[in-house]
């Protein structure tokens, strides 16, 4: 009987245990939360921190992660202006974060917001691009403040959208867990405004005597003492620099022309009113003759290079070579006098020795024109024309009276040998008087 009781108690205990286990099992099914758990995809590229001054974040090594969906979120307080941006650098050194080669993502790489962004309270920058090295750069800031940032990146769209799938229905509240460890202290807040000045403290002990101050201004001069005896004169000082030249005074009035004043621009050389041939030439003339005098005199001296006994220089006025001249010649040789009248001439001719005459024999022509600048009457002139010839006597005198059939003022006067040349040393001078 006792043996059967023990078996009965054992079976009863076993039944109770099974009943309790089934109840627990059913209760467990009732309270089990229906959670739809998705495989978590951790975000591989993360850095966060704070800025109180310009600078860069910790560098993210993206060479193996391949993050290309990048986000920067920040909150800022205190700064009146700032500029923050996401930057990248190429893998130039193979293993260590580079110190150079950083540049900001830009253009189509920026998928959200702007890079850099300048919002002083909060902002988000989205980047759809990648780089071997990544960082955040607070490029500039104005004032004092704190900027807290979070930077993360993903290598697929699902990473950036979130690490978990949709949550299931809320399960029963579990027992309270143990109190966690105290978190790290938050960042120090901005310095508060300076408090009011406290009352003045007691006067401290007198400090040591300060350094002597700067010398004060010189006092007024005292009365002059009696003059001492004069000292020996010192040596003369160096001559001072020459002063600046004063301005040129105004030009005085032009004086009246004296007799024989050279005038006119020469056709050869650069001396006013004078020509001396350094080489043979066919013509000697003067232009731009001023109309400021009454009379004109041209003195011609020399000989012709023509291989003949004589040659015939011709005088003209104002370049007129038409048949507008009349000339009356009178030639005296020893006691023989001859005369000749020519009208309709193209100039007034005189006689000069040629190359066949003894080399030392010259010729001359002194031409005088009264009232050369007048414009009411035609011009008349007188020529004295001595010249050397072969034989005895060797000197011949020519006198010529001429007329230019024009009333124009004479501005140009010249003498020419046509196709022949005056020899070297021949000369001409023009005088206004």
Number of C-alpha atoms within 10 A of each C-alpha: 5 7 7 9 10 11 11 12 11 12 12 12 12 12 12 12 12 12 12 12 12 12 12 12 11 12 11 11 11 11 11 12 14 12 12 12 11 11 9 11 15 12 18 16 20 19 17 15 12 15 17 17 16 14 12 16 18 14 17 22 20 20 16 8 15 18 25 20 22 24 20 21 15 20 16 20 16 15 17 14 14 20 17 26 21 27 22 21 19 18 17 12 9 10 9 11 18 15 8 9 11 15 13 18 21 16 9 9 15 19 17 13 12 18 22 20 16 16 17 20 15 15 17 18 21 20 22 16 17 22 18 19 19 30 20 23 19 19 14 13 19 14 11 14 17 18 21 16 20 16 22 18 27 23 18 14 10 14 18 19 11 14 13 15 14 10 11 11 10 10 12 10 8 6 6 6 6 6 6 6 6 6 6 6 6 6 9 7 9 11 8 6 6 6 6 6 6 6 6 6 6 6 6 6 6 6 6 6 6 6 6 6 6 6 6 6 6 6 6 6 6 6 6 6 6 6 6 6 6 6 6 6 6 6 6 6 6 6 6 6 6 6 6 6 6 6 6 6 6 6 6 6 6 6 6 9 12 11 11 14 16 21 21 22 21 22 17 16 13 10 15 16 23 24 23 17 17 13 11 15 19 16 18 24 25 26 19 13 24 15 15 12 20 13 18 24 22 23 17 22 19 23 31 30 21 18 13 12 16 21 22 18 25 18 22 21 23 14 14 16 14 11 13 17 24 19 21 16 18 15 17 15 14 12 5 7 11 10 12 10 12 12 14 12 15 17 25 26 22 23 22 26 28 26 17 15 19 13 11 8 18 20 24 25 25 17 20 19 20 16 19 26 21 17 13 10 13 15 23 19 19 19 23 17 22 20 23 25 20 13 8 8 10 12 17 16 18 21 19 22 18 24 19 22 15 17 14 17 20 23 17 18 21 22 22 20 21 11 9 18 20 26 20 16 14 23 19 23 25 26 21 24 17
